[in-house]
Amino acid sequence: MDFEKYISDFLNDTALHDWSPMNCLRYLERRVLFSSDSKNDIIDAFKRTLEKSSKSSVIYANAKAKAIKLSKNAEEIFQRKEVLDFFGEIDRKWEIRHNSREITRNVDMAKVAISKTATTNLMDTLETECRVKTKRPRNQIGMPNQQMYSDSDDEEHRRVYKKYARTPTTLSAHSELMLGEDGNVYEVIVDNNEDEE
């Protein structure tokens, strides 16, 4: 990570009396994600940026003096308790953020697994119900069959009446639905076998 750019921005955006490692670290914290693993990189960038500023011809004399002092003492300043505590806090935040992401990822994976299991179970149930329905004999789909025959034998087609519940059912190729006088729905099966003489 290029901390020099951010530290240079800190020096340009901050008043001279606020130049300090702690203020610099707070400035970095608002702009960049880092942990204590980056501590040495931050110290090096801090020293290099302050050395460049101290050699600049467009900087005031008192700013040059402060930059030289901070760059020479950077190693020692970054070992102070407040700086070490700051890095400890950064690490805790980093860990919380990491754990939060890990938990979110695990929850998402669990949701996917539960959805997949539920979908598989639903598909298995639907397949089982479909197999059961297709294996049941036709006379078990509605109410038990009551076969009735036509009173007139003179008709050219013999009709077999099957009584069904009022729910729709699949009709065979040679049948039609008929409403009986008693209000029940009957499937009429037409027998097209004619005796040829």
C-alpha positions as CSV (number, residue, x, y, z in Angstrom):
1,M,0.0,0.0,0.0
2,D,1.3,3.5,-0.9
3,F,1.0,5.3,2.5
4,E,3.2,8.2,1.3
5,K,0.5,9.8,-0.8
6,Y,-1.9,9.8,2.2
7,I,0.7,11.0,4.6
8,S,1.6,13.8,2.2
9,D,-2.1,14.7,2.0
10,F,-2.2,14.7,5.8
11,L,0.7,17.2,6.0
12,N,-0.9,19.4,3.4
13,D,-4.4,19.3,5.0
14,T,-3.3,19.6,8.6
15,A,-2.1,22.7,10.5
16,L,1.5,22.5,11.6
17,H,0.8,22.4,15.3
18,D,-1.3,19.2,14.7
19,W,1.5,17.3,13.0
20,S,1.9,14.1,15.1
21,P,2.0,10.4,14.5
22,M,-1.3,9.9,16.3
23,N,-3.1,12.5,14.2
24,C,-1.5,11.0,11.1
25,L,-2.7,7.5,12.1
26,R,-6.2,8.8,12.7
27,Y,-6.1,10.5,9.3
28,L,-5.0,7.3,7.7
29,E,-7.7,5.3,9.5
30,R,-10.4,7.5,7.9
31,R,-9.1,6.9,4.4
32,V,-7.4,3.5,4.3
33,L,-7.9,0.0,5.8
34,F,-4.8,-1.2,7.5
35,S,-3.7,-3.3,10.5
36,S,-0.6,-3.5,12.8
37,D,1.0,-5.6,10.0
38,S,1.4,-2.4,8.1
39,K,3.1,-0.6,11.0
40,N,6.6,-0.7,9.5
41,D,5.3,0.4,6.1
42,I,3.6,3.4,7.8
43,I,6.7,4.3,9.8
44,D,8.9,4.2,6.6
45,A,6.4,6.2,4.6
46,F,6.1,8.7,7.5
47,K,9.9,9.2,7.6
48,R,10.3,9.5,3.8
49,T,7.5,12.0,3.5
50,L,8.8,14.2,6.3
51,E,12.3,14.0,4.9
52,K,11.0,15.1,1.5
53,S,9.1,17.9,3.1
54,S,12.1,19.1,5.1
55,K,14.2,19.3,1.9
56,S,11.5,21.2,0.0
57,S,12.2,24.8,-0.9
58,V,8.5,25.9,-0.6
59,I,8.1,25.0,3.0
60,Y,8.4,27.4,6.0
61,A,11.4,27.2,8.3
62,N,9.4,26.1,11.3
63,A,7.6,23.4,9.3
64,K,11.1,22.2,8.1
65,A,12.3,22.0,11.7
66,K,9.3,20.1,12.8
67,A,9.5,17.7,9.8
68,I,13.2,17.0,10.6
69,K,12.5,16.4,14.3
70,L,9.5,14.0,13.6
71,S,11.4,12.0,10.9
72,K,14.5,11.5,13.2
73,N,12.3,10.4,16.1
74,A,9.7,8.4,14.1
75,E,10.9,5.0,15.3
76,E,10.8,6.0,19.0
77,I,7.5,7.9,18.6
78,F,5.8,4.9,17.1
79,Q,6.8,2.8,20.1
80,R,4.8,5.0,22.5
81,K,1.9,3.4,24.4
82,E,-0.8,5.5,22.8
83,V,0.4,4.4,19.3
84,L,0.7,0.8,20.3
85,D,-2.8,1.0,21.8
86,F,-4.1,2.6,18.6
87,F,-2.7,-0.3,16.5
88,G,-4.3,-2.8,19.0
89,E,-7.6,-1.1,18.5
90,I,-7.2,-1.2,14.7
91,D,-6.5,-4.9,15.0
92,R,-9.6,-5.5,17.0
93,K,-11.7,-3.6,14.5
94,W,-10.0,-5.5,11.7
95,E,-10.8,-8.8,13.5
96,I,-14.4,-7.8,14.1
97,R,-14.9,-6.8,10.5
98,H,-13.3,-10.1,9.4
99,N,-15.4,-12.2,11.8
100,S,-18.5,-10.3,10.7
101,R,-17.8,-11.1,7.0
102,E,-17.0,-14.7,7.9
103,I,-20.3,-15.0,9.9
104,T,-22.3,-13.4,7.0
105,R,-20.6,-15.7,4.5
106,N,-21.4,-18.8,6.7
107,V,-25.0,-17.6,7.2
108,D,-25.4,-17.2,3.4
109,M,-23.9,-20.6,2.8
110,A,-26.3,-22.1,5.4
111,K,-29.3,-20.4,3.8
112,V,-28.2,-21.8,0.4
113,A,-27.8,-25.3,1.9
114,I,-31.2,-25.1,3.6
115,S,-32.9,-23.8,0.4
116,K,-31.3,-26.6,-1.6
117,T,-32.4,-29.2,1.0
118,A,-35.9,-27.8,1.1
119,T,-36.1,-27.8,-2.7
120,T,-34.8,-31.3,-2.9
121,N,-37.3,-32.5,-0.3
122,L,-40.1,-30.7,-2.1
123,M,-39.2,-32.3,-5.4
124,D,-39.0,-35.7,-3.8
125,T,-42.4,-35.3,-2.2
126,L,-43.9,-34.1,-5.5
127,E,-42.4,-36.9,-7.4
128,T,-43.7,-39.4,-4.9
129,E,-47.2,-37.9,-5.0
130,C,-47.1,-37.9,-8.8
131,R,-46.1,-41.6,-8.8
132,V,-48.8,-42.5,-6.3
133,K,-51.4,-40.7,-8.3
134,T,-50.4,-42.3,-11.6
135,K,-50.3,-45.8,-10.1
136,R,-53.8,-45.6,-8.6
137,P,-56.4,-47.2,-10.7
138,R,-58.8,-44.9,-12.5
139,N,-61.7,-46.0,-10.4
140,Q,-59.9,-44.7,-7.2
141,I,-59.4,-41.1,-8.5
142,G,-63.0,-40.0,-7.7
143,M,-65.6,-41.7,-5.6
144,P,-66.0,-45.4,-5.9
145,N,-67.5,-46.4,-9.2
146,Q,-71.2,-47.1,-9.6
147,Q,-71.8,-48.5,-13.0
148,M,-75.1,-47.9,-14.6
149,Y,-76.2,-49.0,-18.0
150,S,-78.6,-47.3,-20.4
151,D,-82.2,-48.5,-20.2
152,S,-82.5,-48.7,-24.0
153,D,-80.6,-51.5,-25.7
154,D,-81.7,-50.0,-29.1
155,E,-79.1,-47.3,-29.0
156,E,-76.2,-47.7,-31.5
157,H,-73.7,-47.1,-28.8
158,R,-73.7,-48.8,-25.4
159,R,-73.0,-46.2,-22.7
160,V,-71.4,-46.9,-19.4
161,Y,-72.0,-44.3,-16.7
162,K,-69.4,-43.9,-14.0
163,K,-70.1,-41.7,-11.1
164,Y,-67.3,-39.3,-10.0
165,A,-67.0,-36.6,-7.4
166,R,-67.5,-33.1,-8.6
167,T,-63.8,-32.5,-8.9
168,P,-62.3,-32.4,-12.5
169,T,-60.6,-35.6,-13.6
170,T,-58.7,-36.6,-16.7
171,L,-61.0,-38.1,-19.3
172,S,-60.2,-41.0,-21.5
173,A,-60.1,-40.7,-25.3
174,H,-63.7,-42.0,-25.7
175,S,-65.5,-40.3,-22.9
176,E,-67.4,-37.2,-22.0
177,L,-68.8,-35.6,-18.8
178,M,-72.5,-35.6,-18.2
179,L,-74.5,-34.1,-15.4
180,G,-76.9,-36.6,-13.9
181,E,-80.5,-35.9,-12.7
182,D,-79.3,-36.4,-9.1
183,G,-76.7,-33.5,-9.5
184,N,-73.7,-35.7,-9.7
185,V,-71.1,-35.6,-12.5
186,Y,-70.7,-38.8,-14.6
187,E,-68.1,-39.8,-17.1
188,V,-69.8,-41.3,-20.1
189,I,-67.7,-43.9,-21.9
190,V,-68.7,-44.4,-25.5
191,D,-68.2,-47.9,-26.9
192,N,-67.7,-47.6,-30.7
193,N,-67.6,-51.3,-31.3
194,E,-70.6,-51.9,-33.6
195,D,-71.7,-55.3,-34.8
196,E,-71.5,-55.3,-38.5
197,E,-74.1,-57.5,-40.2
